[in-house]
């Protein structure tokens, strides 16, 4: 009887090679030289977004170091200090965390002395180094990004003070600090937005390394472990779709595989995983609003991130975007990326989740449609739906604009909310948006039939000029989109260009001049 495969794809907490399918996280380190950090007694920083494998790497690296027998390494999380900004409260908590980590790792447990908080961390690390001598001590601090204000400054300052005397029995020879952002960003935040100077409390770091996403070949290698375990195969188009939707984000990759193999199919199933299975898993992930994705949506409460998303969604070029604090924060959090020089949301699933969050309020406030929005064959009557939207826009846009937190992108959000209100549960919307393209593209699928919509904002110039530009763009988009559909034996039914007139003097025009419906060959042009 074949042995039952007990491993699975993990989406909660660090990976354990005995329980989970996993790839060596150290292979994804960019800008790190692990052997040097110990041999040359260096301190360094590792930063990457949530749930990309940082903790898995740290615990794995600690095991590797300890197995060599030359050094003693210990993983320490300071997560218990989250929300504690007073250093006199936080520092004893950090010291207690060090003691707990030492005990869990079966290492000598260091002691603390009754001293002011700005000496406590340094003292306990000196004591710990003496206890593990004659072996040198390596400490891996995780979740450092939870430290705030003076707590962060005191933490870093005590490490810097010990750095000069580091050595066997004296102070840890190597320390890594791990979080979501590079350390200089936390120092800046702790100092009220003032950038660190050369005398900042952690000018001793050797490197700031990052942990990259999976490459396309990694996605295939990860599922190959499942195949080796129980023989289950996956089609190439399903693998391609996993990478296309995730851009290799580790949590998304594991979540798609996990749902496909544990929920859509049974755990012990050997049925081949297909594109349809992965697409169903994608929809389940988005609708379930799992913790990882919910945390992304929460980030939109930050005005800096909200501004970045508005810029990406409107497509307006912004030369200052990539230099803004909001963009750097979004980049460190893994919300955005830069592809071929173009800033955009990090992957299609994040793009969908963020857009849904931004349209959730308007969607709930839009009344259930009473008009006939289906054709007799069950397909979506897009003409009728967009005419109804024009009527809705005419009667509600001014009031809703005053209530929206998203001034620039308000027209996009209202149209998407209107479409989502009708198609929710029966269709889906694919969204593409990136800064510098001056447009946003939507592909609306309902009962297997696709319609393409491009949204543009008229801020200056004439309607006809923008219309000509938009028609050229949407036809190019249709050509590229149709190539993808043809591989699935599907086609796009219609193309629609929606132009919102946002010129300052447009509000003075009568609605009879602002509302337009024009047939331009393959493209239907709407003025709103």
Steps between C-alpha positions, in 0.01 A plus 500: 500500500636839397603733778255787552642843425466714814658823374296789366539854365536737793342847531514551877824566682852370430550191285616172648666263249342199673147640461509734202606514140769768494803629315822611674428868575869591504504446122278809467725733700612798297800703613603265781825310564415272789844349543661845536261623768632240741863466390549879494278566804252729325157642581243524220136560413246285311171650388212363294118516502285289729476127435783473252709257708710721730428305819536169317844613382611615845401178672654292223823700511520469880470120468771497234738711710447287808545176308850614403599505866731803474254773601183528706205663322161588642182636344333776706169670416420840650141492380370517859609866506250602234323818604734562797671832428634562852853354516481451878218250432624355173860424593416255783260329258777462243730354765230256607462400135872428480479279809200313361675447165812366671296259708302378196826436314651311797770765540630658820247757619653844558416715800425871529600758756284770654627787289339784301340387175777648284745242642279190525532362144875546486548334839291192421681448167838524674388251763365265233825518301697405812270206572540339154879558486734362378267507199408836343136613514286590196158660563220519242249768600164469321202742480723799580256720309254489793733712714395864518644841584748511786482123541641453150769762557606349835500146353729601215722718716572215744591270211734762362667548837564126526624472141843646575571236768339204321683170525491161667366533851458877463213586262329329204741483207220529245144632517232518233199729537195393301180682411288627214699816430862601483628623834556860388126531441424406859763739629343776291156414635629487858655845460179660381579481127857629527738291287785329685842663489838323509480505881172309508471220756567217255772617264676166546298282265688325222211433260128551451391179331160405364310175454365479147183336372504159333622487144285317248719190523461506881121474468542182294759362744266557793214303347745233383540409868128422508539286189792315657299450819177353365528505120259788440577693181422858395458631147744750358225756437397473866860563610525795263179646641624465859807706414302747290260570788762504778819629337659243729373647832559197729178524703284525188679210329456276804139613549403420140663158521355433845142576401529303178641190671321507837161659436409486133660155478547262793827488691588150375369559148728417208276676248697743285470863609373704205461866411136490608599373845746787545249757375246374750766518773573860401135598531471330838808682632367839394149445638624344825702813584761295683717672760786571262274676249295671769821653634572643155156657483555651845804684364269719292412685819844661477459821292849454352414158360155616391666774294726244329203280409312799362794591277534144372129465435458827310811422296611861518879543462660621822873562494510536879312179574797265539680751722206540737491349848170333413649318202807387694274374776275321248807345338638372832160360595487312171192689376667642191787422269673648196480302175695625198523841663125520568365512858209264551321290760715200591279230347149447356357353821614800707363723224160334529493501880597867526250605234224304673584666830493844344162432337340305786318795658354633173403150391290444812335839457394440138140374486433156356431544129135476403566538129563206268875451479504155338428416140262221408795261454619568858797717399567841646330791325798733527340774290201514731716486812726787392203713397358442845836601646489827307158567650633406846805726453284790394285474811755400765856600407506840668366375831721191504809701406460703820488181710793319337848478658643457150470834324699425185390143441137542603356447145692174459381371836136583437498327160675192642259491795206520260636215287586292806151554643347339194754227422588405858482124545418437133791659318839653562697811420866496399670833571823648373641829619846655513638851532589680179250327269227767534229234511359202684395180323219270610399165356155390615415130469147370533394147405821454303459816289744788541454875454789745511468842661758776508461795736656840434478834677467816293683768699613726217471523122196377306274199518570403138878509545484275805249276323739439208782416740277270703371312195855425387590378849195280553541333160861419585386363836227297327757344266723389788205389711349304209822300465452380857131423444560312177712246687187428705271494193330819620465847353418854603146614420542876513732793566393807695690823561365696797617863525426696816511875441685638803596837354437787743235658279323171419269538799346806332398303191150351479478123530370481144849604384696293751320169449607346168455166323691459176566195283853519359554178304587224747491738795202653680595834654322632808523851636425553869 
